[in-house]
Amino acid sequence: MPKLLLISYDLKGPLSIYEGFFSELREKADLWWHHLDSTWLIRSERDPKYWASILRPHMQPSDNLLVMEIACQAYFGWLPAEAWDWLKENNIKTTPYLTPHQPRNEYQVS
């Protein structure tokens, strides 16, 4: 069954040396979302250990990585509309709502 995974990292070197890292994410995830600089959401049949093991070889020793499975019960934030659209379209949470004073790109779901 597909899992929703959060992948977050601190890459200390120039981004040009991490092409393999980003290629793994883009090519091996069933679906992916990347609207924050060092955070990806991916949908995958694979577990966090698998993802950490394929990403780590593309990292420097001083870099940091967190891969975790998430069960989305609520979210809130300020993102571009296409980021929220991806979350809705991929059934991350199907009922985002807006309060009257919120702009379109601000959602709160609980």
C-alpha positions as CSV (number, residue, x, y, z in Angstrom):
1,M,0.0,0.0,0.0
2,P,1.4,3.4,-0.9
3,K,2.8,5.5,2.0
4,L,3.1,9.2,2.3
5,L,6.7,10.1,3.3
6,L,8.2,13.3,4.4
7,I,11.9,13.8,3.3
8,S,13.7,16.7,4.8
9,Y,17.4,17.5,4.6
10,D,20.2,20.0,5.2
11,L,22.7,19.8,2.3
12,K,25.8,21.7,3.2
13,G,27.5,21.7,-0.2
14,P,26.7,23.5,-3.4
15,L,23.4,22.1,-4.9
16,S,25.2,21.2,-8.1
17,I,26.9,18.2,-6.4
18,Y,23.5,16.7,-5.4
19,E,22.0,15.9,-8.8
20,G,22.0,12.2,-7.9
21,F,20.1,12.9,-4.7
22,F,17.4,14.8,-6.5
23,S,17.2,12.4,-9.4
24,E,16.5,9.5,-7.0
25,L,13.6,11.5,-5.6
26,R,12.1,12.5,-8.9
27,E,12.6,9.1,-10.6
28,K,11.8,6.6,-7.9
29,A,8.8,8.2,-6.1
30,D,5.4,7.3,-7.4
31,L,4.4,10.9,-6.9
32,W,6.3,13.8,-5.5
33,W,5.7,17.3,-4.1
34,H,8.5,19.8,-3.7
35,H,7.3,23.3,-2.8
36,L,9.7,24.0,0.2
37,D,13.4,24.3,-0.3
38,S,14.6,21.3,1.7
39,T,11.4,19.3,2.0
40,W,9.7,16.7,-0.3
41,L,6.5,14.8,0.2
42,I,6.5,11.6,-1.8
43,R,4.1,8.7,-2.3
44,S,5.8,5.4,-2.4
45,E,5.4,1.7,-1.7
46,R,8.8,1.8,-0.1
47,D,9.5,2.5,3.5
48,P,11.7,5.3,5.1
49,K,14.7,3.0,5.5
50,Y,14.7,2.3,1.8
51,W,14.6,6.0,0.9
52,A,17.3,6.9,3.4
53,S,19.6,4.1,2.0
54,I,19.3,5.3,-1.6
55,L,19.7,9.0,-0.8
56,R,22.6,8.8,1.6
57,P,25.2,7.8,-1.0
58,H,24.5,11.1,-2.8
59,M,25.2,13.1,0.4
60,Q,28.2,14.6,2.1
61,P,29.2,13.3,5.6
62,S,28.2,16.6,7.2
63,D,24.7,16.6,5.6
64,N,21.5,15.7,7.5
65,L,18.5,13.7,6.4
66,L,15.1,12.8,7.9
67,V,12.8,10.4,6.2
68,M,9.5,9.6,7.9
69,E,6.1,8.1,7.1
70,I,3.3,10.5,7.9
71,A,-0.4,10.1,8.5
72,C,-1.9,13.5,7.7
73,Q,-4.6,14.4,10.2
74,A,-4.3,18.2,9.9
75,Y,-2.2,20.8,8.1
76,F,-2.0,24.6,8.0
77,G,0.3,26.9,6.2
78,W,1.0,29.4,3.5
79,L,2.0,27.9,0.2
80,P,1.3,28.5,-3.5
81,A,-2.1,27.3,-4.8
82,E,-0.5,24.5,-6.8
83,A,1.0,23.1,-3.6
84,W,-2.4,22.8,-2.0
85,D,-3.9,21.5,-5.2
86,W,-1.4,18.6,-5.2
87,L,-2.2,17.7,-1.6
88,K,-6.0,17.7,-2.5
89,E,-5.6,15.8,-5.8
90,N,-3.5,13.1,-4.1
91,N,-5.9,12.6,-1.3
92,I,-3.6,13.8,1.4
93,K,-6.5,15.4,3.1
94,T,-9.7,15.7,1.1
95,T,-11.5,18.5,2.9
96,P,-9.3,21.6,3.2
97,Y,-11.3,24.7,4.3
98,L,-10.9,28.4,4.2
99,T,-12.2,30.8,6.7
100,P,-13.5,34.1,5.2
101,H,-10.4,36.1,6.1
102,Q,-7.9,33.7,4.6
103,P,-6.4,34.2,1.1
104,R,-6.7,31.4,-1.4
105,N,-3.2,30.1,-0.8
106,E,-3.7,29.6,3.0
107,Y,-5.4,26.4,4.1
108,Q,-6.1,24.9,7.4
109,V,-7.3,21.3,7.7
110,S,-8.1,19.4,10.8
